[in-house]
Amino acid sequence: MNVQVVFCNHQTADLGLRERLAFPSSDHVVRAYDELQVRFPKSEYVVISTCNRIELYTAQEDPADAPSHDDLAQFFSDFHQVPKTEFFNDLLERQGSDAVRHLFQVASSIDSMVLGETQIVSQIKTAYDLSTETSANGPLTHALFQRALAVSGRVRTETKLSEGRVSIASVAVGDFGKSIFDRFDDKTVLILGAGEMASETLTYLKDEGVKRIIVCNRNFERAKKLANEHSGEAREWDHLQESLGIADVIVSTTGAQQPILTVDEIRQVRNKTGPRTIFILDLGAPRDVEPGVSKIDDGIFLYDIDDLEATCETNRKKRASAIAKANLIIEEETNKFMHEIYHKATGPIIKQLREHWHEISRQELEILFRKLPDLDERQRESIEKTIQRVVNKLLHPPLETLRDEARTGPPTGMLKTLKQLFQIKD
């Protein structure tokens, strides 16, 4: 059995590259699964694609069936139409226990930009559910992701990792927003998008006293729903220009394929409003706002996902003891999971060996008993027990060696040798 992951995240690749390799919708992921199953039919898959990371997990019963790093890089290149040379060194790979440990760290938010954030658990569960619905995953990825969710729960319960600001939205509002405005109760907030991130950001802004909220979304019904939940006002997308002109805080979370706020568009707005201070928070992946918007005038403060990194690193250093405790839990759970899957890999051949040898002994005993019809029940039973002990003692050395090998990794070579020696078929 084998598990591997290839990934790029906020630590290994810049936002521009992550945007080009991202799977921004479930439709994109489903198409990716279709393509992967054509290329590598003997593998299981789960894709995780967020604003901070793109990760592809694969698993195989036989490690020989695993696609190579180059194979998976070629898939990304072909699927996204991005030359492989532009990202190959940023696409990292983990195998076996390292891949399992990586997923457990991601699920526990050890690997997140915002340490202890809880949104990643929901994103992992959504990714896992979609892979299940499309039959892209299988027994090994099922066990892996179920365990990852359980490990995440244990880390949250047993450590203080989730205390304080534990989401992108809370850090953005608490650190960036407050560095621009002393107060929010007199500010007009414009939300572009109507998803989970938009709702979460609004929650933190309302905690800071925001009273006037405008929600603008291409789907007006979704805009109305979010606006009603936060006592705000919903507007049609056609009114975007007008809304931009009155907003003090703009939060964009649409996930559109191209920037929805361009330099030309914002410049037109600023020509009407003048260089008053506005805080623009771009939480889209890919970007919702062209980077050049920040250079139009000195009154525009634009922050995107990558700008959160320095602040998040400071928060990380403050929680060193919680990180250490979480990593101990993750290491324990990784070793436990690997032991279970290696044991599962050896279980069938152990069972087959025992059944094979005991069947031979049973056949030989039947021949013996036919030749010795005068044996009573007690004598027969004594002979049977003796033969069973002999078989078990003969089996003990190879099976113990197999178990020892399985404690440190998949005993692929030994399994193959035992199958050849004893003519065991799959």
Buried (B, 14 or more C-beta within 10 A) or exposed (E): BBBBBBBBBBEBBEBEBBBBBBBBEBEBBBEBBEEBBEBBEBBBBBBBBBBBBBBBBBBBBEBEBBBEBEEBBBBBBEBBEBEBEEBBEBBBBBBBBEBBBBBBBBBBBBBBBBBBBBBBBEBBBBBBBBBBEBEBBBEBBBBBBEBBBBBBEBBBEEBEBBEBBBBBBBBBBBBBBEEBBEEBEEBBBBBBBBBBBBBBBBBBBBEBEBEBBBBBBBEBEBBBBBBEEBEBBBBEBEEBEBBBEEBBBBBBBBBBEEBBBBBEBBEEBBEEEEEEEBBBBBBBBBBBBBBBBBEBBEEBBBBBBBBBBEBBEEBBEEBEEBBEBBBEBBEEBBBEBBBEBBEBBBEEBBEBBBEBBBEEBEEEBEEBBEEEEEBEEEEBEEBBEEBBEEBEEEBEEBBEEBBEBBEEEBBBEBBEEBBEEEEBEE
